[in-house]
Amino acid sequence: DGSGFGDIEARSNFAETAFFFPQLHTNENGEIIIEFTMPESLTKWKFMGLAHTKDLKTGTVTKELQTQKTLMVNSFAPRFFREGDKIVFSSKVSNLSEEDLNGQAQLELIDPFTGESIADKFGLENPTLDFTVKKGQSTKLTWDLEIPYGVGAVTYRIKAKAGAFTDGEEMSIPILSNRMWVTEAMP
């Protein structure tokens, strides 16, 4: 990938829970170290643990923790697209470093069944955007898209890089026929 985005791995595991059977290790101070794999959402989590001994003594712990990266990409993708719609697809780039960052972000649109690029079907003219984001701030990126007819789904992949920092996000979105009624019930 000549644009330099090829070695950036996009996050794609956005499970809402992280259920785990961790491997527990104790250090020289008797403190327990827990290792497990988190889903790749960059968000706040409620950590809940339950432990018990062979003689049925129990202990619980509840904490709040946050998963984050120095440079973060968060997209505002809808649950679905509609054929024929014209939309502004937007994403946020956040900078948690100690300095202002200049970088580039790239949007890829991929056929989820073949893995081939279908960006031209969506009228994506400028897939790569330059951005500047001040330390501790965020900036918005937008791409104009036209949702094509006859495409059942699309996988979007956004990758961003600024200096040594990178992030990426990938998710598939269904494309509904323009003839299908969509009803949403509100409480």
C-alpha positions as YAML, in Angstrom:
chain: A
units: angstrom
residues:
- id: 1
  name: ASP
  ca: [0.00, 0.00, 0.00]
- id: 2
  name: GLY
  ca: [1.85, 3.05, -1.28]
- id: 3
  name: SER
  ca: [-0.17, 5.50, 0.82]
- id: 4
  name: GLY
  ca: [1.33, 4.13, 4.06]
- id: 5
  name: PHE
  ca: [-1.97, 2.93, 5.54]
- id: 6
  name: GLY
  ca: [-1.40, -0.76, 4.76]
- id: 7
  name: ASP
  ca: [0.25, -1.70, 8.06]
- id: 8
  name: ILE
  ca: [-2.46, -0.10, 10.23]
- id: 9
  name: GLU
  ca: [-4.71, -2.75, 11.72]
- id: 10
  name: ALA
  ca: [-8.34, -1.66, 12.02]
- id: 11
  name: ARG
  ca: [-10.35, -2.46, 15.14]
- id: 12
  name: SER
  ca: [-13.35, -4.64, 14.31]
- id: 13
  name: ASN
  ca: [-14.37, -6.47, 17.52]
- id: 14
  name: PHE
  ca: [-17.07, -4.22, 18.99]
- id: 15
  name: ALA
  ca: [-18.73, -6.75, 21.32]
- id: 16
  name: GLU
  ca: [-20.66, -5.06, 24.11]
- id: 17
  name: THR
  ca: [-19.40, -7.41, 26.83]
- id: 18
  name: ALA
  ca: [-16.03, -8.93, 27.66]
- id: 19
  name: PHE
  ca: [-16.79, -12.22, 29.41]
- id: 20
  name: PHE
  ca: [-13.59, -13.92, 30.44]
- id: 21
  name: PHE
  ca: [-11.96, -16.66, 32.46]
- id: 22
  name: PRO
  ca: [-8.68, -14.89, 33.16]
- id: 23
  name: GLN
  ca: [-5.32, -16.33, 33.96]
- id: 24
  name: LEU
  ca: [-4.49, -15.04, 37.44]
- id: 25
  name: HIS
  ca: [-0.92, -14.32, 38.47]
- id: 26
  name: THR
  ca: [0.41, -12.90, 41.72]
- id: 27
  name: ASN
  ca: [3.43, -10.64, 41.93]
- id: 28
  name: GLU
  ca: [6.03, -10.50, 44.73]
- id: 29
  name: ASN
  ca: [3.70, -8.27, 46.81]
- id: 30
  name: GLY
  ca: [0.83, -10.78, 46.67]
- id: 31
  name: GLU
  ca: [-1.15, -8.58, 44.27]
- id: 32
  name: ILE
  ca: [-3.18, -10.39, 41.64]
- id: 33
  name: ILE
  ca: [-2.60, -9.56, 37.99]
- id: 34
  name: ILE
  ca: [-5.51, -10.31, 35.64]
- id: 35
  name: GLU
  ca: [-4.91, -10.74, 31.92]
- id: 36
  name: PHE
  ca: [-7.69, -10.99, 29.35]
- id: 37
  name: THR
  ca: [-8.64, -9.68, 25.90]
- id: 38
  name: MET
  ca: [-10.97, -6.69, 25.73]
- id: 39
  name: PRO
  ca: [-13.30, -5.88, 22.82]
- id: 40
  name: GLU
  ca: [-11.86, -3.11, 20.66]
- id: 41
  name: SER
  ca: [-14.39, -0.37, 21.43]
- id: 42
  name: LEU
  ca: [-12.70, 2.78, 22.74]
- id: 43
  name: THR
  ca: [-15.04, 3.54, 25.62]
- id: 44
  name: LYS
  ca: [-15.68, 3.25, 29.37]
- id: 45
  name: TRP
  ca: [-16.37, -0.19, 30.83]
- id: 46
  name: LYS
  ca: [-17.83, -1.43, 34.10]
- id: 47
  name: PHE
  ca: [-15.51, -4.16, 35.41]
- id: 48
  name: MET
  ca: [-17.14, -6.72, 37.70]
- id: 49
  name: GLY
  ca: [-15.26, -9.63, 39.25]
- id: 50
  name: LEU
  ca: [-16.34, -12.52, 41.46]
- id: 51
  name: ALA
  ca: [-13.86, -14.83, 43.18]
- id: 52
  name: HIS
  ca: [-14.37, -17.77, 45.50]
- id: 53
  name: THR
  ca: [-12.28, -20.25, 47.44]
- id: 54
  name: LYS
  ca: [-12.69, -24.01, 47.73]
- id: 55
  name: ASP
  ca: [-14.42, -23.52, 51.10]
- id: 56
  name: LEU
  ca: [-16.94, -21.09, 49.48]
- id: 57
  name: LYS
  ca: [-15.57, -17.78, 50.73]
- id: 58
  name: THR
  ca: [-16.36, -15.13, 48.14]
- id: 59
  name: GLY
  ca: [-15.16, -11.70, 47.12]
- id: 60
  name: THR
  ca: [-16.36, -9.21, 44.54]
- id: 61
  name: VAL
  ca: [-14.90, -6.14, 42.89]
- id: 62
  name: THR
  ca: [-16.56, -3.46, 40.74]
- id: 63
  name: LYS
  ca: [-14.49, -0.79, 38.99]
- id: 64
  name: GLU
  ca: [-14.78, 1.54, 36.02]
- id: 65
  name: LEU
  ca: [-12.05, 1.42, 33.40]
- id: 66
  name: GLN
  ca: [-11.46, 3.03, 30.04]
- id: 67
  name: THR
  ca: [-9.95, 1.65, 26.85]
- id: 68
  name: GLN
  ca: [-8.28, 4.30, 24.72]
- id: 69
  name: LYS
  ca: [-5.43, 5.04, 22.34]
- id: 70
  name: THR
  ca: [-3.27, 8.12, 21.92]
- id: 71
  name: LEU
  ca: [-4.82, 8.73, 18.49]
- id: 72
  name: MET
  ca: [-8.40, 7.48, 18.22]
- id: 73
  name: VAL
  ca: [-10.84, 7.18, 15.31]
- id: 74
  name: ASN
  ca: [-14.54, 6.95, 16.17]
- id: 75
  name: SER
  ca: [-17.11, 6.84, 13.38]
- id: 76
  name: PHE
  ca: [-20.72, 7.92, 13.46]
- id: 77
  name: ALA
  ca: [-21.95, 5.16, 11.19]
- id: 78
  name: PRO
  ca: [-25.70, 4.58, 10.88]
- id: 79
  name: ARG
  ca: [-27.22, 1.15, 11.54]
- id: 80
  name: PHE
  ca: [-28.04, 0.86, 7.82]
- id: 81
  name: PHE
  ca: [-27.89, 2.74, 4.52]
- id: 82
  name: ARG
  ca: [-30.75, 3.23, 2.04]
- id: 83
  name: GLU
  ca: [-30.31, 2.88, -1.72]
- id: 84
  name: GLY
  ca: [-30.26, 6.24, -3.48]
- id: 85
  name: ASP
  ca: [-29.51, 8.31, -0.36]
- id: 86
  name: LYS
  ca: [-26.85, 11.01, -0.38]
- id: 87
  name: ILE
  ca: [-25.12, 11.22, 2.99]
- id: 88
  name: VAL
  ca: [-22.21, 12.83, 4.75]
- id: 89
  name: PHE
  ca: [-20.29, 10.02, 6.44]
- id: 90
  name: SER
  ca: [-18.46, 11.46, 9.43]
- id: 91
  name: SER
  ca: [-15.79, 10.34, 11.84]
- id: 92
  name: LYS
  ca: [-14.01, 11.89, 14.79]
- id: 93
  name: VAL
  ca: [-10.24, 11.84, 15.33]
- id: 94
  name: SER
  ca: [-9.16, 12.43, 18.95]
- id: 95
  name: ASN
  ca: [-5.68, 13.32, 20.18]
- id: 96
  name: LEU
  ca: [-4.68, 12.22, 23.70]
- id: 97
  name: SER
  ca: [-0.98, 12.96, 23.17]
- id: 98
  name: GLU
  ca: [0.93, 15.84, 24.75]
- id: 99
  name: GLU
  ca: [1.35, 17.71, 21.46]
- id: 100
  name: ASP
  ca: [-0.67, 18.90, 18.47]
- id: 101
  name: LEU
  ca: [-0.82, 16.33, 15.68]
- id: 102
  name: ASN
  ca: [-0.97, 16.60, 11.89]
- id: 103
  name: GLY
  ca: [-1.95, 13.51, 9.99]
- id: 104
  name: GLN
  ca: [-4.02, 11.78, 7.36]
- id: 105
  name: ALA
  ca: [-7.14, 9.64, 7.47]
- id: 106
  name: GLN
  ca: [-8.39, 7.29, 4.78]
- id: 107
  name: LEU
  ca: [-11.85, 5.84, 4.16]
- id: 108
  name: GLU
  ca: [-12.11, 2.52, 2.35]
- id: 109
  name: LEU
  ca: [-15.41, 1.02, 1.15]
- id: 110
  name: ILE
  ca: [-15.19, -2.71, 0.60]
- id: 111
  name: ASP
  ca: [-17.52, -5.43, -0.67]
- id: 112
  name: PRO
  ca: [-17.84, -7.67, 2.44]
- id: 113
  name: PHE
  ca: [-18.30, -10.79, 0.29]
- id: 114
  name: THR
  ca: [-15.34, -10.37, -2.07]
- id: 115
  name: GLY
  ca: [-13.01, -8.01, -0.20]
- id: 116
  name: GLU
  ca: [-12.76, -5.79, -3.30]
- id: 117
  name: SER
  ca: [-12.93, -1.99, -3.17]
- id: 118
  name: ILE
  ca: [-16.31, -0.59, -4.22]
- id: 119
  name: ALA
  ca: [-15.56, 3.06, -3.37]
- id: 120
  name: ASP
  ca: [-16.28, 4.15, -6.96]
- id: 121
  name: LYS
  ca: [-19.88, 2.89, -6.68]
- id: 122
  name: PHE
  ca: [-20.38, 5.29, -3.75]
- id: 123
  name: GLY
  ca: [-18.91, 8.28, -5.60]
- id: 124
  name: LEU
  ca: [-16.04, 8.50, -3.09]
- id: 125
  name: GLU
  ca: [-13.74, 11.03, -4.77]
- id: 126
  name: ASN
  ca: [-11.34, 11.98, -1.96]
- id: 127
  name: PRO
  ca: [-10.78, 8.94, 0.26]
- id: 128
  name: THR
  ca: [-7.73, 10.46, 2.01]
- id: 129
  name: LEU
  ca: [-8.08, 13.62, 4.09]
- id: 130
  name: ASP
  ca: [-5.47, 15.70, 5.92]
- id: 131
  name: PHE
  ca: [-6.24, 16.73, 9.49]
- id: 132
  name: THR
  ca: [-4.82, 18.78, 12.33]
- id: 133
  name: VAL
  ca: [-5.91, 18.08, 15.89]
- id: 134
  name: LYS
  ca: [-4.69, 19.96, 18.98]
- id: 135
  name: LYS
  ca: [-3.59, 18.06, 22.08]
- id: 136
  name: GLY
  ca: [-6.53, 16.87, 24.14]
- id: 137
  name: GLN
  ca: [-8.96, 17.85, 21.35]
- id: 138
  name: SER
  ca: [-10.90, 16.17, 18.55]
- id: 139
  name: THR
  ca: [-11.58, 17.05, 14.94]
- id: 140
  name: LYS
  ca: [-14.29, 15.91, 12.57]
- id: 141
  name: LEU
  ca: [-13.71, 14.26, 9.19]
- id: 142
  name: THR
  ca: [-16.43, 14.00, 6.55]
- id: 143
  name: TRP
  ca: [-16.86, 12.21, 3.24]
- id: 144
  name: ASP
  ca: [-19.77, 12.72, 0.81]
- id: 145
  name: LEU
  ca: [-21.30, 9.42, -0.32]
- id: 146
  name: GLU
  ca: [-24.10, 8.35, -2.65]
- id: 147
  name: ILE
  ca: [-25.53, 4.97, -1.68]
- id: 148
  name: PRO
  ca: [-25.72, 2.83, -4.84]
- id: 149
  name: TYR
  ca: [-28.53, 0.54, -5.97]
- id: 150
  name: GLY
  ca: [-28.00, -3.22, -6.09]
- id: 151
  name: VAL
  ca: [-25.35, -3.43, -3.35]
- id: 152
  name: GLY
  ca: [-26.56, -5.39, -0.32]
- id: 153
  name: ALA
  ca: [-23.92, -4.36, 2.20]
- id: 154
  name: VAL
  ca: [-20.67, -2.45, 2.55]
- id: 155
  name: THR
  ca: [-17.74, -2.65, 4.93]
- id: 156
  name: TYR
  ca: [-16.22, 0.69, 5.84]
- id: 157
  name: ARG
  ca: [-12.65, 0.90, 7.09]
- id: 158
  name: ILE
  ca: [-11.23, 4.17, 8.37]
- id: 159
  name: LYS
  ca: [-7.53, 4.41, 9.16]
- id: 160
  name: ALA
  ca: [-5.71, 7.40, 10.60]
- id: 161
  name: LYS
  ca: [-2.05, 8.14, 11.21]
- id: 162
  name: ALA
  ca: [-0.18, 11.06, 12.74]
- id: 163
  name: GLY
  ca: [3.51, 10.62, 13.38]
- id: 164
  name: ALA
  ca: [4.03, 7.33, 15.25]
- id: 165
  name: PHE
  ca: [0.36, 7.11, 16.28]
- id: 166
  name: THR
  ca: [-2.23, 5.11, 14.33]
- id: 167
  name: ASP
  ca: [-5.75, 3.81, 14.71]
- id: 168
  name: GLY
  ca: [-8.40, 2.23, 12.53]
- id: 169
  name: GLU
  ca: [-12.00, 1.09, 12.67]
- id: 170
  name: GLU
  ca: [-13.88, -1.38, 10.49]
- id: 171
  name: MET
  ca: [-17.54, -2.41, 10.42]
- id: 172
  name: SER
  ca: [-20.08, -3.76, 7.95]
- id: 173
  name: ILE
  ca: [-23.38, -1.96, 7.28]
- id: 174
  name: PRO
  ca: [-26.42, -3.37, 5.43]
- id: 175
  name: ILE
  ca: [-27.91, -1.40, 2.53]
- id: 176
  name: LEU
  ca: [-31.71, -1.54, 2.44]
- id: 177
  name: SER
  ca: [-33.79, -1.35, -0.71]
- id: 178
  name: ASN
  ca: [-35.48, 1.97, -1.32]
- id: 179
  name: ARG
  ca: [-38.78, 0.07, -1.60]
- id: 180
  name: MET
  ca: [-38.58, -1.32, 1.96]
- id: 181
  name: TRP
  ca: [-40.53, 0.42, 4.74]
- id: 182
  name: VAL
  ca: [-38.55, 1.05, 7.90]
- id: 183
  name: THR
  ca: [-40.51, 1.54, 11.12]
- id: 184
  name: GLU
  ca: [-38.89, 2.56, 14.35]
- id: 185
  name: ALA
  ca: [-40.92, 2.43, 17.58]
- id: 186
  name: MET
  ca: [-40.14, 5.09, 20.17]
- id: 187
  name: PRO
  ca: [-41.19, 4.74, 23.83]
...
